[in-house]
Amino acid sequence: MNPLDLARWQFGITTVYHFIFVPLTIGLAPLVAIMQTAWFRTGDERWLRMTKFFGKLFLINFAMGVVTGIVQEFQFGMNWSRYSEFVGDVFGAPLAMEALLAFFLESTFLGAWIFGWDRLSKRAHLATIWLAAIGVNASAYFIIAANSFMQHPVGVVFNPQTNRAELDSIWTVLTNPTTLAAFPHTVTGSFVTAATFVAAIAGWWAVRHVRAGRAEEAAAYRPALRLGLITLMISGVLVAVTGDVQAKMMFEQQPMKMAAAEALCETETGAGFSIFAVGDVNNRCDVRTLTVPGLASFLATGDTGATLTGVNDLQDRYQELYGPGDYTPLLAVTYWSFRLMMGFGAFSAALALAGLWVTRRGATPSAALFGKLALIALPMPFLANLTGWIFTEMGRQPWIVAPNPTGDAAIRMLTAEGVSPTVDSASVLVSLTVFTLLYGGLAVIWFSLMRRYAAAGAPAITHGDSAAGGDGSTGTDAPLTFAY
C-alpha cells in the first residue's frame, strides 16, 4: 500500500474509534446536569443516586475521549502536511478556538464538579456541571465548523502568490450553512445515543430488581428511565428533521454524495429510494429489489417528482470542470453506510416506544423481554453515529476539500494532493500499527470500566455526610471514588 492509502486508513481508524466516545459525551453531560437539577429542586434522593451513577460513566467516557482525541490534530502535521499548508490558516482557527475556549471551559468546570461535592454549595456545584455541559457542546460546534469547511469552504480567499487558502472572515466560517445544518443533526444524534444509554441501563436494572422482588430498588431507576425515554422520543424526531434539512443541503452542495448515497447511476425524474440492493453496487450493477417511489427525490428537494442527476452524468460534469480523474466515491460504502445509519437507529426507536408503553401510568417495567431489548438497543446508536460519520466523510471523496459550487473554484483539494510528500509507507505503517494496538488496548480498558460500574448499579445514599453539597445534608460515603 502507498503512503496515501495508509494515511487514509490511519486517520479513518483513529477517527472512528474516537467518535465512539463523542456522541455519548455530548448527550450525557446535559442529561447528568438535568438529573442533578431534579435532585436540587425536589430533594428526591433517587435523582442524586442517578446523578452519581451516570456521572461515573460519563467521566470514564469523557476521559477516554480526551485521550483519543489528542491524536487527531497531530495527524495533520504527520501525514497531511500539504493539506495543512494549503488550508491551515482557516482550518486551524476553529480548532484553536475549540482548544482555548470550549475545552478549557468543559475541563475546568468538570474538575470543579468532580472535586466540589463537599466543597461547594449545592447551587454552585450544580452550576459547574451545566457549564461543563455547555463547554462540551461548544467544543462540538467548533469541531463541526472545521469539518464543514472541508465539505463546503467559505470565508476564505485564495492567494496565488503563496498558493494557499487564507482566512477572510472567521464569522463566515463559524456561520457556514453546512455547520448550521450539521451541528443540530450531530447534537440530536448524540442525545439519541445518550438517551438510549440511560434508558437501556436504567431499564435493565429496573427489570432485574422487579423480578428479584426488590420493588423499592427498582423504583429508584424509574425516573432516569423515563428521562431517557422522553429524551429519546424528542431527540429521535429532531434527528429525523435535521437529517432531512442536511440531505437537502447536501443535494445543493455535494450532488455526487447524494447520488452515491442512492447508488443512482443514471439521471432520474422522480427517483425512488432503494431499501436495499443486490449485486455489485461499486460497479453500478445494482439490482433494486425494494424501492419507495419518489422518496429519493423528496429527500433531496422536497419534491417527489424532481430530477436527480446520476453518478455517470456528474462524473462527466466534474471532468469538464476539474480535469481528467475519477470523482466518484466508493458506491458500496456510501450506499450501505447510509442505510445502516438508519437501520441501527431503528432500535432506539423501538426501545422508546416499548419503554413509554411499559412505564405508562406510573408502572415500572418487569418483563424480561424489555430487559433484553434494552441490552440489544444499547450499542445501536453508537453504530448509527459511526456509520453516519463514515458516510459523511467517504461520500466527500476524492476531495479532502470539496469545491464550493458557488464559491472560489481555486479553493479545492483532492485527497491525494493533501498527503505529506516526505512520509514513506514504512513510517505510516509503523504509526498505524502502534495506534491500532494502543487503541485496541484502550478499548478493552474502556469497556471493562464501563461494564464494571454499570454492573455495580447506583450507589446507596447515606445521611450525615457532607459529600452531596456544602450544607452537608445528604451524600455518599465515597462520591465518584474512581475519579481520585
N, C-alpha and C positions, 0 to 999 in steps of 0.2 A: 504494500500500500504506500502511496506517496504521502508527503507531509500534509497536503491539503485534506485527504481523507482521514488521516489520523487526527489532525487538529479538529476536524468537524466531529469525529467520534468522541474526542476528549471533552469538547465543550458540551456536546449533547448529553453525555453520560453524567457529567458533573451538574449540569443544569437540571436535568430531570430528577436527579437524586435530591438536589437542594429544594426543588419545588414540591417534594413530598411534605416538607415542613411548613412552607409558606402559607398555603390556604388555611391550615389549622391555626397558625399563629394569628393571622389577620382576623379570623372569625371568632376564635375562642377568647381573645383578650376582652372584647366588649361583652361577651356572654358572662365571663367571670365577674366583670365590673357590674353587670346587671344583678347577678346573684348577691354580690356584696351590698349593693344598693338596697335590694329587697330585705336583707337582714338588717341593714342600718335603719330602714324605715319601719319595719314591722317587729323587729326583735325576735323573729321566729328562728330558733336555733337550727332548724333544718337547712335554711339558706346559708348559715355560717358553715355547716358541715359540707355543703356542696361547694361553697367558695374555696374551702381548704382542699377538698378532694380534687376538683378540676383545676385549681390553681397549681397544684403539684404537677399535674400532667401538662399544663400549659408551659410551665417553666422548663421542664425537660425538653419539650418540643422547641421552645424558643432558643435554648442554649445550643441545641444541635443545628438549628437553622443558622445561627450566627457563625458557628464553626465552618459549616459547609459553604456558606455564602461568601466568606472572605476570599476563597479561591477564585471565584468568578471574575472579579475585577483584575486580578493578576494575569489572567489568561490573555487579556487584550494586549498586554505587553509581551507575553511569552510567545504566543502563536499567531497573533493577529496584529502585528506592528504596522503593516501597511494600512489596515483599516483604521487603527488608532491615529496614525499620522494624517490620514485624509479627513476624518470627522472628529478627531479628539477635541477640537476647540468647542464644538457644540455638544457632542455626546458626553463629554466629561462634566459639563455644567450641572445637569440634573443629578448625576451620580455623586458629585461633590456636595450638592445640597442635601441629598439623602443622608450622607455620612455626617455632615456637620450639623444639620438641623434635626432631622427626623430620628436618626439612630441615637444621637445623644439624648434626645427627649425621652425616647422609649426606654433606653438602658438606664438612665439616671433615675427616673421615677419608678422603674421596675425594681431597681435596687432598694429604693426607699420603701416600696411595698413589701418586699421580702423581709427586710430587717426592721420595719417600722411597726409591727403588730403591737409590741409592748412599749413603744417609744413615742408614738404619735397619737393624737386624739382620733376618735373614730371618724370624724368628718375629714380631717387632714389625710388620714390613711386611705379613706375612700377616694379622695381626690387623686392620690398617686396612681391607683390602678386605672382610673379614667384617663389621666394624662398619658400613661403608658400605652393605653389602647389607641388614643389619638395619634401618638407617635408611630405606632405600628402601621396604622393605615396611611399616615402621611408618607412614611417610608415606601409603602407600596405605590403611592401616587408618583413619586419621583422616579422610581424604577420603571414604571409603565410609561412615563413620559420619555425616558431614554429609549425604551424599546419601540415606542410608537414612532420615534424619529426614523428608525430603521424601516418601518412599514410605510411611512408617509412623511418624507423630510420636508420640514417647514422652518421658518425663522433663520435661514442660513443663506449665504451668498457664496458663489464660487470665485476664488482668487486665481486667475490664470497664471500669475507670476510664481506663486508657491504651489500651484496645483492642489490646493486644499479647500475644503469647505469651512467657512468661517462664520461664527455666530453673529447674527444680525439683530435678533430680538429674543431674549430669554423668555419673555412673556408669551411670544408666539409659540415657542417650543413647549412651554408648560400648558398652553391652552390649545394645543394641537387637537383638531376634531377627532382624530384617531384616539388620542388619550382620553378625551371626554366620553368617548363611547366604550373604550376598553376598560377603564377604571371601574365604572359601575358593574360591568359584567364580571370582572375579576373579584370584586368585593362581594357581590351577591353569591358568586360561586364559592367563595371562601366561607360565607355564612352557611351555605348548604352543607359544606364539609364539617364545620364546627358543630352545627345543629345536629347533624346525623351522629357525630361523635358523642355529643352529650346525651341525645335521646337513646342511642343504642346502648351505651354503658349503663345509664340510669334505668332504662327499661329492662335490661338483662338482670340487674341487681334486684329490681322490684319483683320481677317474676320469681327469681330464686328465693327471696325472703318469703313471699306469699306461700309458695309451695312447701317451704320448710316450716310454716306456721308462725313466722315472725311478722305479723301484720304491722306492728308499730314500726319496725325497722324498714319494712317495705314502703310505708307511707313517707319515710324520710326522703326517699328518692323521687317521689311523685312530683314535687314542684319543679325539680330540674328536668324531669321527663317532659312535663307539659311545656316548660320554657323551650326545650329543644324542639318539640313537635310544632309549636306555634311559629317559632323562628324558621323552622324548615319549610312550613307551608308558605309563609310570606316570601322568604328568600327564593323558594322554588319558582313561584310565579314571576318574581322580579328577574331571575336569571334567564327565564324564557323571553321576557320582554326586552331586556337589554341585549340578549343574544340576537334577537330579531333586528334591533337597531344596528348592531355591529355587522350583521350579514349584509344589510342594505348598503352600509358604508363601504364594506369590502368589495361589493359589486362595482361601486364607482371608482375606488382607488386601486384595487388589485383584481381586475376581472379574471385573470388567469387563475388566481387562487379559488375563486368561486366556481369556475368551470372545472377545475381539478377536483374540488370537493364533491362534485357530482359525477366526475369522470365523463363529462359531457364533451364528446369528441367533435360533433358537428353542431353548427348553429341551429337552434330550435326555437320555434314560437310556441309559447305555452308549454315550456319544458316541465316534465314531471320529475318528482323526487324519487330516486331509486332507494328502496328499503335495503336491498342487498343485490349483489351481482354474482354471477357465476361465469368464470372464465379468467383470462389474463387481463386484468384491469390495467396493468402497467403498459401493455402493448395495445391498449384501447380496443381489445377484442371482447369486451364485457357483454354478457347476455343478461338483460334485465328480466328478472322473474316476478318482481312485485314493485309497482310504481304508483305513486299517488299523483294523478294528473294535475298539471299546472302548479304544483306546490313549489318546485324549484324556482320558477319564475316569480311566484309570490314572495318567497323568501328573499329574492334578490331585489325586487322592485315594488312589491305590494300589489302587483297586477298579475293575475293568473294567466293572462294572455300575452305577456311581454315576451320579447325575443331575447334570448341569451346567446351570446357569441360563444362558439365552441372552441375547444383547445386548438384544433388544427388551424382555424382562421386566426386566432390570437397569436399562434406561433408565426404565421406568415406576416402578420402586422408587426410583431416585435422585431423580426428580422429586417424589415424595411426601416424601422426606427433606429435600431441599435446595432445592426450589422449581423453577419452570419453567426449562428450559435443555436444551442438548444435551450429555449426559455421555458420549458415545461417541467414542473416539479414531478416528483415520483407519484404517479397517479394512485398506485396501490396504497401508499402511506397516507396521502391526503384523503382519499375516498373512505378508507376504513377507519382512520383515526376520528374523522368527523362523525361517523356513525357509532363508534364505540363510546365517544364522549356522551352522546345522548342515551345510549343503551345503559351505560353504567349509572347515569343519573336517574334512570327509572327506578332503581332500587331504593333510593332515598325517597322518591315519591310514594312508593309502596309502603315504606316504613311510616311516613307521615300520615297517610290515610288510615292504615291499620292502627297506628298509635292513637290518633284522635278518636277513633271509634271505641277502642277498649278502655280509654280513660274518660269517657263521657260521663256526666252526672257524678263526678267525684270518685269514680271507680279507680282501683289500682289493678294493673294487668296481672293475670295469673296463668294464662295459657302458655304452655311450654313452646307452642308454635311461634308465639310472638317473641319469646326469648331467642329462638333460633333465627327468626327473621332479623332481629336486631344485630346478631353477630354476623349474619351474611351481609347486611347492608353497611356495616361499619367501614370496610375498606373501599366500598364502591365509589364514593365521591372523590377519594384520593385518586383513583384510577381515571375518573372522569376529568379531573383537572389536568392530570398528566397527559392524557390523550388529546385534550383540547389545546394544551400548550404545544404539543408535538405538531398538531395540525397548523397552528398559527405560524410556527417557525419553518416547518418544512414546506408549507404552502407558499412561502415567500421566495423559496429557491427558484432560480440560481442566484438571486440577489441577496447580498448582505445589507445593502441599502437600496430598497426598491425605488424605482423612479416615480416621481410625483407627476401624474398626468397633466396637472395644470401648473406645475412649478418649473424651476430651472432644470432643463434637461441634463445639465452637466453634473447635477447632484445625484449621482447614482454610482453604485459599485457592485460588481459581480463578486460572489463569494470567493472565487478562485483568485481574484485580484487583491483580496484583503489579507491573505496569509503571509506570515513572516518569511522573507526571502532567504534568510541565513539559517533557518532552523531545518535540520535534516530529519529524515524519517526516524533514525535511531533515537534522537533526542526526544521527539514527541512520543515515540513508543514507550520509552522508559518512564516519562512523566505520566502517560496514560495508564501504564501498568501500576505505578505507585498509587495514583489517585484512585483507581478502581479497587485495589486491595484495601487501601485505607478507608475508603467509603464503605466497602463491604464490612469491615470491622466495626465502623461507626453504626452501620445499620443494625448489627447484632446488639450492640450496646443500647441503642435507642429502643429497639423492640423489647429487649429484656426489661429495661427500666419502665417503659410504658405498661407492659403487661404486669410487672410486679406491683406497681402502685395502683393500677386499675383493679387488679385481683385482690388487693388489700382492702378495698372499699373505703367508704368515707370515715374519717376519724371520729371517735367519740368526743363528746363535749363534756368538760368538767367545769365546775364553778369555783370561783375564788381565785382564778388565775388571771394574770394581767396580760395574757397574750393576745386577747382579742381587741384591744384598744386601750387608749390612755387612761380610761376610767377604771379599768380592772374589773369590769362586771362579769364578763364571760370569756372563756378562752379554752385552749387545749394545752395539754402538758408539753407538747413539743411542736409548735407550729412550723410547718414546712421544714421539718428536720433535715431532709436530704439536701436542702439548699445551702446548708452551712458546711 
